[in-house]
């Protein structure tokens, strides 16, 4: 672990520190998952950010250093699909070298992972999370919007493990009437592989995925379904702010996790900030707008000035959208919200 003596203890209005920074490196993606980028809204003619609008790797690294000064110790690269960004291992190497960073992780759909896994590991990547909603060919094809079978993703996972990335997790979004009937197969497959699956409740991120509460499968139902075949027992969290509720298999063969932001919000312990590919800072996944850092960065602000901007932003943070939505079923979820592909999950 690197020296953390320079970390600040800046807290928001609810006493929450910042510990996690999710960095979107690109807004484009090679899938069209309906809950994130429905192909009806993001067709072949959709214009993503031009290259000049994207933060350079040098700019990302410089901003990341200020977030680390603020208190962030974990950096995660997201998208869009981050492996579409050219030369990504170079960024991984730069971020890994920042004093105070404990880990640099990546969230990917896995389609390009086989090609890049070894270079990412050599650059210093410590963890990978792979999105795979079902192992059923037809269901997977429907949920990724590109008719891509799960075998490509599984090959990427195997390549990551072969490269020495031993901390690989699987994320699966569960939608009622779509893939909840494939959950047990997913659990069984990755138990056999010694990998952890985390099931995510279908969330009302953005405004274009047609979210309805009726489409959500509550995590408690999945716990019951899985435990009936593979008995489970609750586990303690690994660290404060961990979003997944953890359960161990009673037979000792690993664990499974559940991310329940709809039915059991965890806003009170949220320690995350998000940096968009074009330099916006978002203090909540459900934010309506971000704070532009690219403009002052390119206008010549010093590191200390950028750091002070972040301090003021975090001190004023009061986000708790999921708690408000959960406590009030009439809470408007149609207000403008940033789309997930713009800031990562």
PLY file of the C-alpha trace (Angstrom):
ply
format ascii 1.0
element vertex 345
property float x
property float y
property float z
element edge 344
property int vertex1
property int vertex2
end_header
0.00 0.00 0.00
1.29 3.44 -0.87
1.70 6.29 1.61
-1.69 7.84 2.41
-0.40 10.64 4.65
-1.33 13.36 2.16
-5.02 12.40 2.01
-7.47 15.08 3.16
-10.55 14.43 5.25
-13.00 16.66 3.43
-16.62 15.66 4.15
-19.87 16.52 2.41
-23.01 17.88 4.09
-23.90 14.38 5.32
-20.43 13.65 6.68
-19.43 11.41 3.79
-15.78 11.38 2.64
-14.67 10.69 -0.91
-12.85 7.40 -1.38
-13.77 6.24 -4.90
-13.36 8.00 -8.25
-14.92 6.49 -11.35
-13.31 7.83 -14.51
-15.17 7.57 -17.80
-12.62 7.57 -20.62
-15.07 7.44 -23.54
-18.82 7.74 -24.03
-19.06 5.32 -26.95
-19.83 1.62 -26.56
-19.85 -1.45 -28.79
-23.08 -2.75 -27.20
-26.57 -1.29 -26.96
-27.93 -2.64 -23.68
-31.54 -1.43 -23.37
-31.11 -0.33 -19.75
-28.15 1.91 -20.67
-27.99 2.74 -24.40
-31.17 1.50 -26.12
-30.43 1.13 -29.82
-33.65 2.94 -30.71
-32.16 6.09 -29.16
-28.49 5.51 -29.97
-28.41 4.32 -33.56
-25.58 4.25 -36.06
-25.93 7.99 -36.72
-25.68 9.04 -33.07
-22.81 11.48 -32.58
-20.60 10.71 -29.61
-18.01 13.10 -28.24
-15.32 14.14 -30.75
-11.74 13.32 -29.81
-10.89 16.92 -28.95
-13.67 16.99 -26.36
-12.26 14.00 -24.49
-9.85 14.59 -21.66
-6.35 13.52 -22.60
-4.58 10.94 -20.46
-2.38 13.73 -19.06
-5.47 15.73 -18.10
-7.16 12.72 -16.52
-4.04 11.96 -14.49
-3.71 15.54 -13.33
-7.32 15.67 -12.18
-7.07 12.24 -10.57
-4.18 13.52 -8.46
-6.44 16.26 -7.09
-9.14 13.73 -6.24
-6.54 11.66 -4.43
-5.50 14.77 -2.46
-9.17 15.10 -1.57
-9.33 11.55 -0.23
-9.90 9.13 -3.12
-7.85 5.94 -2.90
-9.62 3.78 -5.48
-9.79 4.66 -9.16
-12.01 2.80 -11.62
-11.99 3.25 -15.40
-15.39 3.12 -17.06
-17.20 4.29 -20.19
-19.11 3.73 -22.41
-16.82 0.83 -23.03
-13.37 1.87 -21.79
-11.48 -0.62 -23.95
-12.56 1.37 -27.01
-10.18 4.13 -25.86
-6.86 3.73 -27.64
-3.73 2.97 -25.62
-5.64 2.58 -22.36
-2.76 0.73 -20.62
-0.80 4.00 -20.78
-3.44 5.65 -18.59
-3.50 2.69 -16.22
0.26 3.04 -15.78
0.02 6.77 -15.06
-2.80 6.38 -12.56
-1.10 3.47 -10.79
1.93 5.68 -10.16
-0.04 8.32 -8.21
1.00 8.34 -4.56
-1.95 7.38 -2.37
-3.73 5.22 -4.94
-4.49 1.77 -3.55
-6.01 0.25 -6.67
-6.82 0.95 -10.30
-9.76 -1.10 -11.56
-11.74 -1.43 -14.78
-15.38 -2.09 -15.63
-15.87 -3.57 -19.10
-18.37 -5.53 -21.15
-15.54 -7.95 -21.91
-15.77 -8.02 -25.69
-12.24 -6.65 -26.14
-10.79 -8.04 -22.93
-9.09 -11.04 -24.49
-7.04 -8.70 -26.69
-6.01 -6.27 -23.94
-5.90 -8.21 -20.65
-2.16 -8.90 -20.57
-1.18 -5.30 -21.37
-3.59 -3.95 -18.75
-2.17 -6.23 -16.08
1.39 -5.32 -17.00
0.46 -1.63 -16.71
-0.70 -2.07 -13.14
-4.41 -2.83 -13.31
-5.48 -4.56 -10.10
-9.14 -5.49 -10.56
-11.67 -6.06 -13.33
-15.44 -6.12 -13.24
-17.11 -7.67 -16.28
-20.73 -7.00 -17.18
-22.58 -10.14 -18.26
-26.32 -10.27 -17.68
-26.99 -13.86 -18.71
-25.27 -16.99 -19.97
-28.29 -17.90 -22.06
-27.47 -17.16 -25.71
-30.85 -15.68 -26.61
-31.25 -13.68 -23.41
-27.72 -12.29 -23.58
-28.25 -11.26 -27.19
-31.44 -9.42 -26.26
-29.90 -7.69 -23.27
-26.76 -6.47 -25.02
-28.61 -5.22 -28.09
-25.95 -6.50 -30.48
-26.77 -10.22 -30.65
-23.40 -11.07 -29.10
-23.21 -14.42 -27.34
-21.67 -14.83 -23.86
-18.81 -17.00 -25.13
-16.86 -13.91 -26.23
-17.10 -12.46 -22.73
-16.13 -15.76 -21.11
-13.02 -15.91 -23.29
-12.11 -12.40 -22.12
-12.53 -13.43 -18.49
-10.28 -16.44 -19.03
-7.66 -14.21 -20.65
-7.77 -11.82 -17.69
-7.23 -14.67 -15.25
-4.41 -16.08 -17.35
-2.76 -12.64 -17.32
-2.72 -12.67 -13.53
-5.82 -10.62 -12.81
-7.12 -12.80 -10.01
-9.68 -10.28 -8.71
-12.37 -10.58 -11.37
-16.04 -10.00 -10.59
-19.14 -10.36 -12.72
-21.97 -7.79 -12.71
-25.43 -8.83 -13.89
-28.39 -6.47 -14.13
-31.64 -8.32 -13.46
-34.89 -7.28 -15.14
-38.25 -8.83 -14.46
-39.55 -10.86 -17.36
-36.18 -10.73 -19.13
-33.43 -12.65 -17.35
-34.41 -13.49 -13.77
-35.02 -17.11 -14.85
-31.32 -17.45 -15.79
-29.93 -16.30 -12.44
-29.30 -19.78 -11.03
-27.37 -20.84 -14.12
-25.22 -17.73 -13.78
-24.56 -18.46 -10.12
-23.66 -22.07 -10.81
-21.31 -21.27 -13.70
-19.25 -18.73 -11.80
-19.21 -20.77 -8.59
-17.51 -23.44 -10.65
-15.05 -20.85 -11.96
-14.35 -19.46 -8.49
-15.62 -15.98 -9.39
-17.98 -13.62 -7.57
-21.23 -12.53 -9.22
-23.05 -9.39 -8.13
-26.68 -9.02 -9.14
-27.82 -5.43 -9.68
-31.37 -4.20 -9.40
-32.56 -2.53 -12.60
-32.09 1.21 -11.93
-33.72 4.39 -13.20
-30.47 5.87 -14.49
-30.88 8.54 -17.15
-34.14 9.21 -18.95
-34.06 6.94 -21.98
-34.32 3.36 -20.77
-38.07 3.28 -20.07
-37.57 2.35 -16.41
-40.57 1.31 -14.36
-40.62 0.02 -10.79
-42.57 -3.00 -12.03
-39.45 -4.06 -13.99
-37.34 -4.38 -10.84
-36.62 -7.76 -9.27
-35.91 -6.99 -5.58
-32.63 -8.41 -4.34
-34.38 -10.11 -1.43
-36.27 -12.27 -3.94
-33.01 -13.26 -5.61
-31.46 -14.11 -2.25
-34.38 -16.44 -1.55
-34.24 -17.97 -5.03
-30.51 -18.63 -4.90
-30.46 -19.79 -1.28
-33.11 -22.42 -2.02
-30.58 -24.18 -4.28
-27.28 -22.92 -2.89
-27.78 -22.08 0.81
-26.43 -18.65 1.74
-25.43 -16.79 4.88
-24.87 -13.02 5.22
-21.31 -11.66 5.35
-19.85 -8.44 6.70
-18.86 -5.69 4.29
-15.24 -5.52 3.19
-15.09 -1.77 3.83
-17.27 1.23 4.66
-19.09 2.36 1.53
-19.13 -1.03 -0.18
-22.32 -1.04 -2.23
-22.87 -4.80 -2.48
-24.51 -6.86 0.24
-22.39 -10.01 0.48
-23.52 -13.59 1.06
-21.31 -16.65 1.43
-22.28 -20.07 0.15
-22.74 -22.36 3.12
-20.68 -25.05 1.43
-17.66 -22.72 1.45
-17.50 -22.28 -2.31
-17.23 -18.52 -2.56
-19.79 -15.77 -2.33
-22.40 -13.76 -4.22
-23.34 -10.09 -3.96
-26.43 -7.93 -4.43
-26.56 -4.22 -5.29
-29.97 -2.95 -4.22
-30.07 0.77 -4.89
-33.82 0.67 -5.62
-35.17 -1.37 -2.70
-32.40 -0.74 -0.15
-30.58 2.52 -1.01
-27.10 3.11 0.38
-26.80 6.87 -0.21
-25.78 7.45 3.41
-22.49 5.62 2.90
-21.77 6.66 -0.70
-18.15 7.76 -1.13
-18.10 7.99 -4.94
-17.51 10.76 -7.43
-17.59 10.39 -11.20
-15.49 12.13 -13.84
-17.01 12.12 -17.31
-14.99 11.66 -20.48
-15.31 15.39 -21.26
-14.27 16.56 -17.82
-17.49 16.93 -15.88
-17.65 15.94 -12.21
-20.82 14.23 -10.97
-21.40 13.55 -7.30
-24.30 11.14 -7.86
-25.12 8.49 -10.46
-28.56 10.11 -10.77
-27.30 13.70 -11.07
-28.98 16.16 -13.42
-25.79 18.02 -14.21
-22.10 18.03 -13.50
-19.40 20.56 -12.72
-17.09 21.38 -15.61
-13.39 20.90 -14.87
-12.15 20.71 -18.44
-12.59 24.44 -19.08
-10.64 25.70 -16.05
-8.06 22.95 -16.59
-7.44 24.02 -20.18
-7.60 27.70 -19.22
-4.50 27.20 -17.09
-5.71 26.80 -13.52
-3.07 25.50 -11.14
-3.34 22.22 -9.29
-4.13 24.06 -6.07
-6.92 26.00 -7.74
-8.41 22.82 -9.17
-8.11 21.15 -5.80
-9.95 24.03 -4.13
-12.75 23.68 -6.69
-13.11 20.03 -5.77
-13.04 20.78 -2.05
-15.85 23.29 -2.41
-17.83 20.92 -4.61
-17.56 18.00 -2.20
-18.28 20.09 0.88
-21.54 21.20 -0.71
-22.60 17.69 -1.78
-26.02 16.64 -0.48
-27.07 13.97 -3.01
-29.33 11.16 -1.85
-31.58 10.53 -4.83
-32.14 6.82 -4.24
-33.21 7.35 -0.64
-35.68 10.02 -1.69
-37.05 7.86 -4.49
-37.35 4.85 -2.21
-39.15 6.74 0.56
-41.57 8.45 -1.82
-43.04 6.37 -4.61
-44.29 9.60 -6.23
-40.78 11.07 -6.32
-40.30 12.24 -9.93
-37.89 9.98 -11.76
-38.47 11.77 -15.05
-36.44 14.84 -14.10
-33.39 15.31 -16.35
-30.58 12.94 -15.37
-27.23 12.21 -16.91
-27.16 8.98 -18.91
-25.13 6.11 -17.47
-22.92 5.67 -20.52
-21.68 9.24 -20.04
-20.35 8.75 -16.51
-20.05 5.00 -15.99
-22.13 2.84 -13.68
0 1
1 2
2 3
3 4
4 5
5 6
6 7
7 8
8 9
9 10
10 11
11 12
12 13
13 14
14 15
15 16
16 17
17 18
18 19
19 20
20 21
21 22
22 23
23 24
24 25
25 26
26 27
27 28
28 29
29 30
30 31
31 32
32 33
33 34
34 35
35 36
36 37
37 38
38 39
39 40
40 41
41 42
42 43
43 44
44 45
45 46
46 47
47 48
48 49
49 50
50 51
51 52
52 53
53 54
54 55
55 56
56 57
57 58
58 59
59 60
60 61
61 62
62 63
63 64
64 65
65 66
66 67
67 68
68 69
69 70
70 71
71 72
72 73
73 74
74 75
75 76
76 77
77 78
78 79
79 80
80 81
81 82
82 83
83 84
84 85
85 86
86 87
87 88
88 89
89 90
90 91
91 92
92 93
93 94
94 95
95 96
96 97
97 98
98 99
99 100
100 101
101 102
102 103
103 104
104 105
105 106
106 107
107 108
108 109
109 110
110 111
111 112
112 113
113 114
114 115
115 116
116 117
117 118
118 119
119 120
120 121
121 122
122 123
123 124
124 125
125 126
126 127
127 128
128 129
129 130
130 131
131 132
132 133
133 134
134 135
135 136
136 137
137 138
138 139
139 140
140 141
141 142
142 143
143 144
144 145
145 146
146 147
147 148
148 149
149 150
150 151
151 152
152 153
153 154
154 155
155 156
156 157
157 158
158 159
159 160
160 161
161 162
162 163
163 164
164 165
165 166
166 167
167 168
168 169
169 170
170 171
171 172
172 173
173 174
174 175
175 176
176 177
177 178
178 179
179 180
180 181
181 182
182 183
183 184
184 185
185 186
186 187
187 188
188 189
189 190
190 191
191 192
192 193
193 194
194 195
195 196
196 197
197 198
198 199
199 200
200 201
201 202
202 203
203 204
204 205
205 206
206 207
207 208
208 209
209 210
210 211
211 212
212 213
213 214
214 215
215 216
216 217
217 218
218 219
219 220
220 221
221 222
222 223
223 224
224 225
225 226
226 227
227 228
228 229
229 230
230 231
231 232
232 233
233 234
234 235
235 236
236 237
237 238
238 239
239 240
240 241
241 242
242 243
243 244
244 245
245 246
246 247
247 248
248 249
249 250
250 251
251 252
252 253
253 254
254 255
255 256
256 257
257 258
258 259
259 260
260 261
261 262
262 263
263 264
264 265
265 266
266 267
267 268
268 269
269 270
270 271
271 272
272 273
273 274
274 275
275 276
276 277
277 278
278 279
279 280
280 281
281 282
282 283
283 284
284 285
285 286
286 287
287 288
288 289
289 290
290 291
291 292
292 293
293 294
294 295
295 296
296 297
297 298
298 299
299 300
300 301
301 302
302 303
303 304
304 305
305 306
306 307
307 308
308 309
309 310
310 311
311 312
312 313
313 314
314 315
315 316
316 317
317 318
318 319
319 320
320 321
321 322
322 323
323 324
324 325
325 326
326 327
327 328
328 329
329 330
330 331
331 332
332 333
333 334
334 335
335 336
336 337
337 338
338 339
339 340
340 341
341 342
342 343
343 344
